[in-house]
Amino acid sequence: MSLLLSDKVWVMLSEVAKRGIYPTHGAKLGIYRLPVDLYGQSEMSGIMNELKSFGYTLDTFADRVFVTKKWVEKEFDIFTNQEQSAELYVTVEIVTGEVLDLIYQIRPIEAFGDFYWVKNYRQKADINAKIIIDNILRNTKIGQKLIGYYQKIQKLSQEEAIKKLEQITPLANSSKNLADDKKPLTASSPPPQNASQKLETPVAEVSPPQPQAETPVTVPLSENTTLQLTGTGTNHTAAEGPIDVGFKSSRQPAGKFQGIQVWGPYDAPGQLGIWGTDVCVDFDICVSDGACIDACPVNVYEWLDTPGHPASERKPFMIREKDCIFCLACENVCPPQAIKIFKK
């Protein structure tokens, strides 16, 4: 977390902290402001679910999520001739809204009791708070939003944006795969099985799994699906944005995929054209950053595997195009400007 200090707004002394009011009363206060937004109870609950595995105490109130790290200090007290124990904690407050604030306070040790024998309390509390923040950034949707911000505003590639996020979160003690945060939707994927339907494996003499050849993604052709995602078009390169907003007059319809109109030229898997009628994404420009999926308030998109495409091997598929409310959120956050929304 030390590298995030360049984005620090304030570090000051405060016993209490309310948004916009920071009186000085003796406790260290660290405030970090991030250029991402976080709205609604569903997103707050999602953040809490992503942090459950770390053993933090989690709570929420109004527009805030509270993430608390507890630890126990033990020391032999020479004055009482007994081993002493103290349970301490530090809390990081996530303040949601148009910008996101991460706030933590290091209260005086006297706030917990008469634990005069505790050593290096402030340093340990400071480190624990920064570990919490690094885990929040590396392991929740907030990190994905930062990656999207770096790509759109700082014009970084996905790999560069991921590397930057990893550099500013050196204290994260575990992390998800930042390049593949969400499981893509494949056209031929069967519905997930119930946990109760898992295959039972004999305990004795379990054979090692044998490597299997990859099976190309195929879709039964029908009136709603006339295009395949596989083919011989392997010599194409990624296209530059932004999307051609006049494509409906300059391009010919190439077919449909699960009822969604696709505009050519189409030469799978390397050239996929523009998809959609009202919610339109140029799949040849799309870099699979996920900002549109995160931004959409009505879940128009799902991931679709596009193996072999030079720009990215998954795309935001507008499977619920009819549900679009034309808020333009996805169009505004797309880093390569691959999206065009046509209002009805």
Buried (B, 14 or more C-beta within 10 A) or exposed (E): BEBBEEEEEEEBBBBEBEEEEBEEEEBBBBBBBBEBBBEEEEBBEBBBEBBEEBEBEBEBEEBBBBBBBEEEBEEEEEEEEEEBEBEBBBBBBBBBEEEBBBBBBBBEBEEBEEBEBBEEBBEBBBBBBBBBBBBBBBBBBBBBBBBBBBBBEEEBEBEBBBEBBBEBBBBBEEBBEBEEBBEBBBBEEEEEEEEEEEEEEEEEEEEEEEEEEEEEBEBEEEEEBBBBBBBEBEEBEBBEBEBBEEBBEEBEBBBBBEEBBBBBEBBBBBBBBBBBBBBBBBBBBBBBBBBBBBBBEEEBBBBBBBBBBBBBBBBBBBBBBEEBEEEBBBBBBBBBBBBBBEEE
